[in-house]
Amino acid sequence: PALRTPSHRVLPPCHPCQMGLCGSTRATLQDQSATDESKNAVATARGALVHFGSEMDWSCRPNADKKRSQSCASSPAHFGFACRRGLKPGKVLPNQDSWCINVFPGEAAFFGVFDGHGKKGHVASEFASAALMTSVSEMSLTLAGLEARLAHRYEQTQREMRENRHLGTWDSGTTATVVIHDLKREGLVTSNVGDSKAVLVSRGKERGFVAEVLTQDHRPDIPKERLRLEQRGGIIVFDGRCHRVMRPFTRSGLNMSRSLGDATMHEICGVTSQPDVQVRRLKPEDVAVIMGSDGLWDMVSPQEAADVLARFPTDKAMSAAEDLAEEAISRWHAATGGQSVDDVTVMVAWLTAANPLDTESTIAPPSREESEDTGVLADTCPEPITVSI
């Protein structure tokens, strides 16, 4: 049977066997021409599309870089990413993290990090990365109704994942954190489900860089989350390490209250795909965004990540991301005696043309004049910062 996916949606360019759809449950993915047609449709709507994203990776080597696809010869100078496979005792598992960057030069940049869980978590994160990021990249960024439009895109992706049973997302799922840099209006839009954080890095008054967490981790023990879960039939337990929502009469549980996929937990326990959305106007002191899966944030604090970033010029964003990933992996080894390492994904996106702390840089950061409009993303805004591709 074919995957029931709308024709305009981009799916990961992987063979069905790589998606875990082998044997009697093999499904037919859309052919490459349909994928290219979909990307062209998105590009036509907003301008030239520059795309980078992870691909399914079956390498068995711990700490291996996840493969990536891209639509141009080299990476944008001010963006960096690292996606490293973890290590589980007695198991050989695929990297369940995924990521995606869609850039429309002079218009907007879209960044996504996805951390899968469950037996088919790698499939869930790759599917969500392709479907959600394409869907979000198509939508209008005008302020009116923005939160509702984003919520609809998450709901749409959840529906597609639930309907495509071959993906295995009835008992597997993924986090999703998407950051949109609106280059025209100098705004930042953040949306997320799960526990993959996005952090805004700003120049501090008394120290180099200061970190501010933009996202809310969706944990079952948060009062408003717990209330919804228990009203819908979920049971909240503490397993000695974290709180989990569980189905009645089962031993397995989910350590987050919002996700994509996990269809059984959505239907029986009140887990939801409704994202938290933040919209803010960027200030002159805002310089970068760091995103990551919990493999990064469980070991490296947001402020530590900002301090690491301060050492790198903007054209070394890849080096900054790789350095953060290596630091997290090193701390996992130290904490577990080398027995367990979570998958680690790091994404760095500079919002300015130069690191304001880099005294050797000869490129002055662009000025951001304050708008008289009180709206977060006003229609009359300063000139956009252009992204070097």
N, C-alpha and C positions, 0 to 999 in steps of 0.2 A: 504493500500500500504506500501511496505517496504521502509525503508530509503535507498536512493541510495548512499551508502558509500563504498569505496574500501575495500576489505576484509582485507587488512593489517592495517586498521586504527582502533585504540582503541576508543570506545565510552564510555561515562560515564556509570558505572554499575548501572543504575537506571531503575525502572519499567517505562513503557510508561506513566502511569498516573502521576508519579512524574515529568516527563519531560514536563508536560502540554499537552500531546498528547491524550486527553481523547475523549470519545464519537465517533461521526462520523469521526473525524480526527485522530483516534488512529493509530499509526504506530508501526511497529514491529522492535525492536532493535535487534542487533546481540546477540546471546546467550553467556553465560559466557565462554563456551569453546572456542569460536572464540576470545573473548577478551584475555583469557589466552594465546592462541596460538600466538596472535599478540605481547603480552608483551614478550613471550619467544623468538620470532624472533628478537625483538630489543635487548634483553639481550644477545643473542648468537652473534650478530654482534659486540657488544662493551664490553662484559663481564657481570658479575653478576649485575642485576638491582635491586636497592633498590628504591621503589616508595612510595611517600606520595602524597595525593591529597584530595581536598574537594569533598564532595558528596552533592547531592541535599538535602536541609534541609527545611522542611515545618513548623518548630517550629514557633509559633506566639509570642514568648517572645522577647522583645527588648533586645539588648546586649547579646543575646545567642550566644554561640560558634557554628560555623558551623561544622557539622559532617565531619569526615575525614576518608579516607581509607588508608591503608598502607600495605606494603608487608613484613614487619618484625616487631618484637615484640616491639621495642622501637625506639625513634627518634634518628637520628644522633646527637651526642653530640654538634656539633658546629652549628647546624641549629635551628632556632626558627620560629614559625609562630602563628598568631592569626587572626581569621576571625570572626568579630562580626556583628550581624544584627543591622541595624539602626532603626530609628523611624520616621514615616511619619504621620502628623496630619490627623486623620480620616481614615487612611488606615492600612490594615494589609497586608504587602508585604513580599515575601520571600527575603532572603539575595541574592542579585544579584552579589556579589563578588565571585570569585573562585580563586584557586591557585593550583600549582602543583610543586613537586620536584622529579626529576629523578636523581639518583646518580649511577655512575659506578665507584666503588672504585678504585683509582689509575689512572683513565682515565679522567673522566669529571663529572661535576655536572651541572644540568640544572634546573633553577628556573623560574617560571612563575606566574604572577599576572594578573587577568582579572576582569574588572569591567563592569558588564552588565548595559544596559539601555533600556527603553521601556517596554511594557507589558510583553514580554517574554525575558527580559534581563537576568534572572537567567538561562534560557535554553541556551541562546547564550553563556554566559560565561562558563558554564559547558562543552558544546560541544567543544568550542574553546580550553579550557584547555586540554581536552583529545586529540583532533585531532592534534592541532598544536604542543603540547609538545611531543607527540609520534613521529610526523613527524620530528621535529627538532632533537630529540634524535637519529634518525637513520642516520643523515647525517655526512659526513666527515667534520672534523674541520681544514683541511689544508687551509692555507691562500688564495691560488689562487682560485678566484671565490667564496669566502665565502659569500660575500654580495649578489651575484646573487642567490646562493643556498638558503639563508635565505628568500629572496624576493619571490622565487618560492614556498617555504613552506607556506608562508602567503597567497599567491595567491591561492594555492591549497586548503587551509582551507576555504578561502572566497568562492571558487567555490562550495565546499561541502555544506556550509551553505546556499548558494543561491539555490542550486538544491533541498535540503531537505526542501520543503515548510512547512512541518509539524512543523518545529522548530519555525516558526513565525518570522524569521529573515528578512522579507521584511520590517518590520517597527520596529524591535528591533535589538540590536547589542551589541558589547562589545569592550572595550579597550584590548590591549594585550601588555605586557612587558615581554620579555624573556632575562634572563642573563645566559650566559654559562661560567663556570669556567673551562678552559682547564688546567687540573692538570699536564699534561705532558709537555706542552710548557709554563706554567705559564702565560697564557693569559686570558683576559676577553673580551667576545663578548656580546654586548648589542644591542637588537633590540626592536622596539616598534611602535605601532600605538595608538593614543589617548593620555590620560593625566595621566596614572599611572606611577609614577616616579621610577627610580632606582638611588640610591645615593652611591657613593664610599666614604668610610671612610678611611682616612689616618692619620698617626701620624704627627702632626704639629711640626714645628721648635720652635714656640713661645707659643703654647698652646697644650692641650692634643690631641684631635682629631679634624680634619678638614674635612668638608663635601664638596663633589664635585658632582653636578648633572650630571648624565651620559646620560639622555634622554631629548628629546625635546618634550614639550607639543604641540600637534597639534591643534592649535586654528584657527577658521575661519578668524580672523582679522590679522594674520601674512601675510605680503605682498605676499610672493610667494604662500601661501596656498589660499589666497583670489583671486589671479589672476586665478589660476586653477579652483576654484569653480565657479567664475563668467563666465569664458569662457565656462564652461560646462552647464550653465543654472541656477546655484544656486544664491540665493539672500542673502546677508549678512545684518543682522539687529542686533541692540543692544537692548535688552529687559529690560534694567535698571540694570541688574546684570552681564550679559556676552553677548558676540557676538555669534550669531547662524547662521548657514546656513539653508535656508528655500527653499522649493519648491514654485514655483509661485502659487498664489491664495490659499495658505494654511496659517494656523496660527501656526502650530507646526514646530519646528526646532531642529537641532542637534548642540550641543555646542562644537563639535570637527570636524576636517576636514579629519581625517583618522580613520578608525575603521574596525572591522570585523563584518559581518552581514550588517544591514541597507541597504539591496539590492536596495530599491527604491532610496535612497539618492545617492548610488553609480552610478546608471544608469542615474538619471536625473540631479543631482547637482554636480557631479565631486568628491564626497567623494571617497577615495581610500584606499586599503589595503596595499599599498607600505610602508614598514617599513623604518624608519631611522636606520642605522646600524653603530655601533662604534666598532672598534677592537683596543685593546691596550695591551701592555705588562705590566704586573704588576711590580711594584717597591718594594723594601724592606720595604718602609714605608706604603704600602697599606695593610690594616688589615681586612676590612669587607665591605659587601654590604648590604644596607637596601633598600627594595622594599616595595611599598605600593600603595593602591588605593588613589583616591583624598580625600576619607574620612579621611585619615591620613594627607596628605600634605596640605589640606585646613586649618588645625588647628595647625600643628606642622611643623616648618621650618626644612629643611635638617640639619642645624647646631645644632638645638635643639635636633634632633633625634640622631646625633652623640654624643652630650654631654650626653644624657641618656645612650647610649650604653657603654660609657667609664666607667660607674659605675659597669658593669657586667663582670665577667670572661667568657671565651669562653664556659664553660660547663653549663652556665646559659642563653644560647641564647633564650630558650623558655620564661624565665622570662623577658628578655629584650623586646621581641616582645609583650608579654602581657602588660608590663608596658607602652610601647608606645601606644598600643591600648587604654588602660584605660585613658591615658592622653588626647588623641584625643577626646574620647567620653565625658570626663569631660568638655573639652573646647566647644564641640558642645552644651552641656546642658547649659553652661554659656552664650554662644552667642545667643541662641534661646529661653532661658527661659524654656528649657526642652521640647519644642514643636517639634523640628526636629533634627534628628541625621542621618548622612549619614552612609551607611555600611562602616565598617573600616576593611581593611586587612593590616597586617604588616608581612613582612618576613625578617629575619635576617640571614645572612650567613657569618660566620667568614672565612677569608682566611688564617689565621695563627693558630697555635696550642695553642697560649696563648695570652691574652690581654697584650700588651707591657706596659700598664699603671698599671697592676695589680702587685704590689710589693710583694704580698704574693704567687704568682705563682712560682712554682719550675720548670715549663716546659719552656725551652728556645724556642722562635719562630725559625722556620727553616730559614736558610739563603738563600737569593736569589742572586746568583752571576750574575753579568751583562754579557749578551751574547755579543760576538763580532759581531754577525750578526746584521745588521741594521733592519731586518724584524721585524714586530710587534710580530708575532708568528713564530719564526724561528724553523726549524726542529731540530737544535742542541741546546738544552736548558738544564738548570739545572735539577737536580732530582726533580720529582714532590712531592708536598706536599700530603701526604696520608690523607684520610678522615676517622675518626673513626666512625664506624657504630655500 
